Amino acid sequence: MVAKKTTKSTSKKKKNIKLAYGLLHVKTSPNNTIVTLTDENGNKILGGGTGLVGYKGSKQSTPYAAEVLTKEILQEAKGYGLNQIAIIFKGTGLARDGIFKAINDLGGIDIQYIKEATPIQFGGCKWKRQRRI
């Protein structure tokens, strides 16, 4: 006789979130784009990478993939009552154009400000010159 496997189905309860203002963090790299929507305190509401929308490999870094991902996230956030966002970009990548195109296509969401948070490369302090012998 074969024993039956019992599986527990754990379902997360959806919280009733009311969000009027949010921060859209966009991390772009040469290989992928990650978009995260947070509230003012930095608590994650929605987010994910371009692989979440079905793009694999080199297609993940395209502006169109970022546009599709942003549309999906902001469409769901509109259900929470989102009408104002601030955008924080980090990293170098092509996805910036796609993000703005998605926001313009959706409409009804005001951009408060856009911030660039890409770290500047620093090579460190200069070494002390060696003593001649």
N, C-alpha and C positions, 0 to 999 in steps of 0.2 A: 504494500500500500504506500502511495506517495503522499508525503505531507504537503499540505497547501501552504503557500507563502502568504502571510498576512502583511499587508502594507498599510501604514497609517498615512492618511492624506492630511497634510497640514496645510491649511489655507490661511493666508494672512488676511486679516480684516483691513478693509480700506478705511483710512481715517477720513473724516469729514474735514478736509483742508480748505480754508478760505485764505486765498493768497492774492492780494491786490498788487504787490510790488515784489519783484524777484531779481536775482542776480544770475546772469547767464555766463558761466565760465566756459571758455572755449580753449582747449589745449590742442594745438595743431603741431604735427610733426611730419617729416617727409613720408612716413609710413601709415599714419592713422590720424583720425580726428576724434576727440572726445568732447562731448557737450554735456554740461551739468547745470541744472537749474536749482538754485538754492534760495532760501528766504534771506531776510536781512541779517539773521544771526549766523548764517553759514550752514544751516541744516539742509541736507540734500532732500529735494522734493522729487525730481525726475532726473534721468541722465542715462548716458550710455555712449558707446562708440559706434562707428559706422558699420561695424560687423553686425550690430543689432538689427539693422535694416536689411541685411542680406548681402552686403558687399564683402568680397574676399580679395585678398592679395593686393595688387597695386591699385585696384579701383577704390580702396578705402581712403586714399589720400586725395581724391578728386573733389573739386568744389561742388559737383552735383551730389555726391554722396553726403557731404556736409549739409547741403540744402535739404535733402530728403529727411535726414535725421533731425534737423532743427524744426522742420515743419511738423514732424510727428510729435516732438516734445512740446512745442508751443501749442499745438492743437489740443493736446491733453491738458496742458496748463490753463488754457482758456476755460476749460470746464471747472477749474478751481477758482475762476474769477480773476485771472491775471490780466492786467491792462497796462502795466508799466514795467519796463525792465532796464537794467544797466548791464552792459556787456564788458567782460574782462577777457582780453586775448592774451594767451601765453604760448610762445613758440613760433617758429617760422614754418609756414605751410601755405598751401593755396586755398584753404577753406574759408578764408575771410570773405571772399566775394559771395560764396554760396550762402553764408549766414545772413548777410544783409538782404540778399535776394529773397530768401525764405521769409524774413520778417516783413518785407514790403509786399510779398504776395498774399500773406495772411491778412494783413491790415488789422486795425483795431488795437495794436500794441504800440505804445509810445516808448521811444528810447530816451532815457534820462541822460546817460552819459556813456562814453566808450573809453575804456582804459587799456593801456598797453602795459603788460606785466612781464614781458620777455626779459629774462636776466641777461645782463651784458657780460660777455666773456672777459675774464680778468686772468692774466698770466701769472700773477703773483709778484712778489717783491724781487728786486734784482739781487743776484747772489753777490756775496762779498768777494772781491778779487783775490785770487791766490797770490801769496807772497812769492817773489822771484828768489831763486836760490843762486 
